[in-house]
Amino acid sequence: MNRNFKTSPLPFQGQKRRFVKQFNEALVEFPKDATYVDLFGGSGLLAHTVKQKYPSAKVIWNDYDNFVGRLDAIPQTNALLAELRPILSDLPRKQRVSNEIRESVLKVVKKHEAKYGYVDYVTLSGSLLFSAKYATNYDQFANETLYNRVKLTDYNADGYLDGVERVQDDYKALFNEYKSDSTVFLVDPPYLSTDTSTYTSENYWRLRDYLDVLNVLDDSRYFYFTSNKSQIVELCDWIETRTFTGNPFSGSTMSTTSTRLNHQASYTDIMIYK
Ligand SMILES: C[S@@+](CC[C@H](N)C(=O)[O-])C[C@H]1O[C@@H](n2cnc3c(N)ncnc32)[C@H](O)[C@@H]1O
């Protein structure tokens, strides 16, 4: 059974659900039999959307985060949520969970983890943590205030990625493998310095990583996603107007001072001279 999903079947930070409609419309300008490579596949929502529109296209989804593991665990996730619903049934939706009920919730979660060796903490966070907060393991989860946001129906991903080829690799390797005139790249990298803690990549995406991605756009057909927070489009516009004279800092000397704001935060000021 094929269903047209307008959102990822499981909660996923950074999924492109707000772009599905516009992406779908823009696809008419692209061939129906091309190869589409979703380099930063995430929840697979873009790959799914292409395959639904162009069933004869070759669609490749880069499952860098092993999202398929979460999809495969949907029956367990549904079982866990089914066990939690009665515990929360007297509590209005979105309401904070009292300490007593919270203990029962945590007990059930622990029991499930022992039984199945796995709990989808991202989905559980979507059900019980404040909006857009995500835990990735029990300890993180048990440290948070809980709210009753459990969905009332089961999760279901039947047919979601049917016909889509799954791969798991660094985007650069995939790009090299598939670059050709008949490939369309879907390029939706992690946002610059946003919270990427639920993604596999442990390191923050730094400006350099973010700029490196632009290399895949040269001479390619692509969809590229970014936000005005990153100002990358503004930067590229500026570079275009500037006569290239090399790195203005080459041959200079750098010295720094560091200021501690509090226990967690500090910043470094930089002086450069030549
Ligand atoms: C903004 S999300 C993509 C969301 C996706 N378009 C969707 O609709 O669900 C960016 C994804 O890139 C992944 N990623 C991080 N580093 C990567 C790398 N080096 N190569 C490929 N993917 C990477 C992240 O783990 C995350 O899943």
The ligand as an SDF file (V2000), in Angstrom:
LIG
                    3D

 27 29  0  0  0  0  0  0  0  0999 V2000
   18.6150   18.7500    7.9930 C   0  0  0  0  0  0  0  0  0  0  0  0
   18.8340   17.0170    8.1640 S   0  0  0  0  0  0  0  0  0  0  0  0
   18.0700   16.3830    6.7030 C   0  0  0  0  0  0  0  0  0  0  0  0
   16.5750   16.2910    6.8430 C   0  0  0  0  0  0  0  0  0  0  0  0
   15.8610   15.5990    5.6900 C   0  0  0  0  0  0  0  0  0  0  0  0
   15.9210   16.3550    4.4690 N   0  0  0  0  0  0  0  0  0  0  0  0
   14.4100   15.3650    6.0760 C   0  0  0  0  0  0  0  0  0  0  0  0
   13.4800   15.9410    5.4730 O   0  0  0  0  0  0  0  0  0  0  0  0
   14.2000   14.5870    7.0210 O   0  0  0  0  0  0  0  0  0  0  0  0
   20.5490   16.7600    7.8680 C   0  0  0  0  0  0  0  0  0  0  0  0
   21.0140   15.3100    7.9370 C   0  0  0  0  0  0  0  0  0  0  0  0
   22.3740   15.1890    7.5110 O   0  0  0  0  0  0  0  0  0  0  0  0
   22.9940   14.1610    8.2760 C   0  0  0  0  0  0  0  0  0  0  0  0
   24.4650   14.2700    8.1490 N   0  0  0  0  0  0  0  0  0  0  0  0
   25.3500   14.8300    9.0160 C   0  0  0  0  0  0  0  0  0  0  0  0
   26.6040   14.7200    8.5560 N   0  0  0  0  0  0  0  0  0  0  0  0
   26.5290   14.0510    7.3710 C   0  0  0  0  0  0  0  0  0  0  0  0
   27.4870   13.6280    6.4120 C   0  0  0  0  0  0  0  0  0  0  0  0
   28.7890   13.8620    6.5730 N   0  0  0  0  0  0  0  0  0  0  0  0
   27.0610   12.9770    5.2960 N   0  0  0  0  0  0  0  0  0  0  0  0
   25.7330   12.7290    5.1380 C   0  0  0  0  0  0  0  0  0  0  0  0
   24.7740   13.1110    6.0000 N   0  0  0  0  0  0  0  0  0  0  0  0
   25.1550   13.7690    7.1140 C   0  0  0  0  0  0  0  0  0  0  0  0
   22.4480   14.4280    9.6570 C   0  0  0  0  0  0  0  0  0  0  0  0
   22.6770   13.3230   10.4810 O   0  0  0  0  0  0  0  0  0  0  0  0
   20.9610   14.7150    9.3360 C   0  0  0  0  0  0  0  0  0  0  0  0
   20.2310   13.5330    9.2550 O   0  0  0  0  0  0  0  0  0  0  0  0
  1  2  1  0
  2  3  1  0
  2 10  1  0
  3  4  1  0
  4  5  1  0
  5  6  1  0
  5  7  1  0
  7  8  2  0
  7  9  1  0
 10 11  1  0
 11 12  1  0
 11 26  1  0
 12 13  1  0
 13 14  1  0
 13 24  1  0
 14 15  1  0
 14 23  1  0
 15 16  2  0
 16 17  1  0
 17 18  1  0
 17 23  2  0
 18 19  1  0
 18 20  2  0
 20 21  1  0
 21 22  2  0
 22 23  1  0
 24 25  1  0
 24 26  1  0
 26 27  1  0
M  CHG  2   2   1   9  -1
M  END
$$$$
